[in-house]
Structure formats: C-alpha cells, structure tokens
C-alpha cells in the first residue's frame, strides 16, 4: 500500500478545525482520506466541510445526519428531520446532494484487515449485510441484544465491547472525551462540535493527529 490511509471522525460542520487538521496532516497524492460520516449539521458551515472534502478527494461514509437529510430530500417527510436539519437542508447546493448521494456505508481495506463505518456493527452478525439504519446509528446494545442509542439506554454497554473481530473496525458517531481503543475496534469521534477534538487516525503507522475545537458549537 502506497501512502497513508487516514480516517477522520465526525466533523459536523466544523470547517476551520477540519482545515487545521488537513494542514497538520500534510497530505500527499498517495494518501487516501476517509471521513467517517456526519460531515454536516450542528457546526458553523456544512457546505465548507463538503467543499474541503471534495477538494481533497475524500471518500465520505454515510452518517446518520446525512441519512436523515437524504430521506427528507427524497420525500419531504418531516418525521425524519430533527433540530438543525432544515437549516442545513436549505443551504446545501446541487453538488452537495450529489456528494451525499454517493456516500458509501462502509469501506474495507483487506490489506489491513480493517473496516471503516460511521456508527458500528451489531456483533454476531455478518457486518457486510447490516442495514444503514443499524450501521449509521448503533451506539450500545440493549438487554435484548438490539442496537440502541446511548441517550435512550444510558446504562447499556457499547457495541464495541462485544465486537471480537476480525476485522478491526474504525468508527465515529459516539462522541467521547478520548479515543476509545479496544483490541478489535477504535472509536475516534472525540466531540469536536462539543468543544472537544477532531481526530485523525493514520494507517499503517497507527498514529493519531488531533486539533482542539476553537469553541463549543453545540448545543
């Protein structure tokens, strides 16, 4: 594998921090950039984030925030949208919708035995067959073994605690103050939009690069 494979956690419209992080990473033509979803919403400028992603040829994965916007874009059903979605919705341009429509659910790098995804996977089932509703939204596992949101089940354990691999899974979606590293999984959403850090993970070196948020943008 020539160059680095670099994954970046949830950006959520924090275009200045994204730009700062890209400058620190000093990308070369051989490097590949993977954005782990939730490029949009909550932060200052979702469109500028998409512009930077496009400019650097980033492969962006589908996050739950993009999924909601796309559903609303397709059928205008307001049941799918949450606070802040419509503000982003009205600003997105035709090229942005094309970019969102092209987002993949997962990206696999067999050479590194690693899969990248926004939310994660339900352990015990083939990861390749899990639907968007699961892989973009899962945070914890409830008592019945079903995927759930951390906010709905605050005492439930993270899905990653049960993921025994292979493959190694690199994911975002669940913001934490620090990187969540286990043997077979790596959570790199360190809450930039909440005033935390924007985190990049570089392979094959397994190196982390972080920039501190300039401020807390949400809520």
N, C-alpha and C positions, 0 to 999 in steps of 0.2 A: 504494500500500500504506500503510494507516494503521498507526501504531505500529511497534514493533520486532519482528523475528523473532530469537529468542535461542536458540542451541543450547548445551547444556551436556554436557561429556564424562562419562566413566564415574564414577558416584557410589559404587558398591559399598558401600552401607550407611552411608556417612559422612554421617549426617543433620545433624550440627552444622555441618559445612562447607557442606553444601547450604543450610541455613538462613542461614548467614552470607552466602553468595553471593547468595541471593534478596534479602536485606536490602540489600546493596550495589547490586543491580540496580534496586531500587525500581520494581517492575513496575506498569504501568497497565492499565486494562481493554482498551486497544487492542493491547497486546503479546501475542505468541504465544510460548509456551515449548516447545522441542523437546528431549527428553532422548535422548541417543544410545545408549541401551541399557546393560546391566549396571548397573541401579539396585541390584541385590541382591548378597548374598554378600560374604564376606571382612571387611567393616567391622562397626561396632558394632550397627546396627539397621536392617535392610532394611525392616521394616514402617513405621517412622517416615519413611523416604525415600518410600515409596509414599503414605503419608498426605499428605506435603508436596506431592508431585506432583499428587495428586488435588485437593488444596485450591487449587492454583494453575492448575488446568485444563490441565496439561501434556499434550502429545502425546508418548507414550513409544514409542521404537522398540525392536524386539526385539534383545536382545543374546544372545551365546552362553550366558551364565549363565541367563537366563530360558528360553531354548530347552531347556536340559538339565532344568531344573525342570519345565517343562511336559510334556516327554516322560515323565518319571518319574511325574508326576501322572496322566498318561493311561494308563500301562500298568504302573507299578510295577516296571519292569525296571532293576535296579541297575547294569547295564552302562553306563547313561547318566550316572550321577552320579559326582561327584568329592568330594574332601575339602571339608567345609564345606557342601555342598549340602543334606545331610539336616538339618543344624541349622536352616538357613533354611526348608526344606520344612515342618518341624514347627511353625514359628512363623506361617507365612502363614495368613491368615484367608480366609473365602469371598470377600469383596470384593476381596482382593488377587489371588486367582486370576482373578476376572473382569477385573481390570485387566491382568494379564499376558496373558490370552487375547486381549484387544483390541489388543495392540501391533501396529503396522504394521512391515513390513520396511523400507520406505523412505518418505521424504516429499520430494516435489518442489515447488519454488517456481519456476514458469516465469518469473515476472516478473524474478527474479534469476538465472535460468539456473543454479540450484543444486539439488543433490540431497543429502539427509541420509541417513546409513546408519550402522549400528554398526561393521562391520568394513571394508568396502570392496567393490571390484568386480574381477573378472578383466578386465584390459584386452583390447580387441579383440573383445569380445562385447557385445551389447546389454545394458545394465545392468538394464533392466526385466524381463528374462527369467531373471536369475540366481537360483538357489535359496537358501533360508535357510541351508543348510549352507555355502555359499560366502560370502554377504554378511555373515553374522554372525561368521565365523571367519577370513577371509583376512587375512594379515599380509604375507607375502612370496610371491615367485614362484620355484618351483624350476627346475632346469635343463630340465625337460620342459615348462615353461610352465604348470605346475599350481599352484593355490593351496596354500599351506602355512603352518604355524605358525612363528613366529620361533624358538621353542625347539627345533623339530625340524630347522630349516635355518638355523642362526645366521649363515651366510655369504651366504645368498640375499638379493637386493635387495628392498626394499619394493615392493608392488604399485603404490603411488602414484608411484614413479619412472618407471613406464611409462604412466601414465594421462595421455593428451594432451587429454582433453576435446573439446568441451563434453559434458556440463555440468561445472560446478565441483562437487566432492564434498567435503562436510564430514563427518568421521568420527571415531570414537573407537577403542576396542579395543586399540590398540598403544601401551602406556604409554611415554612418553619424558620426559626431564627438561625439555624445552622444546617449544613448539608447532612442528609440522612443516609449514611452509608452502611449497608449490610453486605453480607458475602455475595449475594446474587442480585442486589438492586442498589440504585443510587438516586435519591431524590434531590434535585437541585433547584427547586423553587424556594428561594430564600427571601421572598417577600419584598421585592424592590418597590412595588407600588405602595406598600405599607410602611415604607421608610427603612427597609432592610437593605439587602444587597441584590445585585444582578450577577448571577453566577454562570461562568462558562466552564465546561469540562472538556479537556483536550485528550484525545487518544491518538496514537498508542501510549503517550507518555503518562496518562492518568494524572494530569496536572490540572489544578483549579486556578482560575483567574476570577477575581471579583471586583466590582466597583460598588461603592456605597451610594445609596439613593441620595439625591440632592435635598429631598424633603419627603415628608409623608404626603402622598397624594390622595389616599382613600383609606377609610371612609371620611 
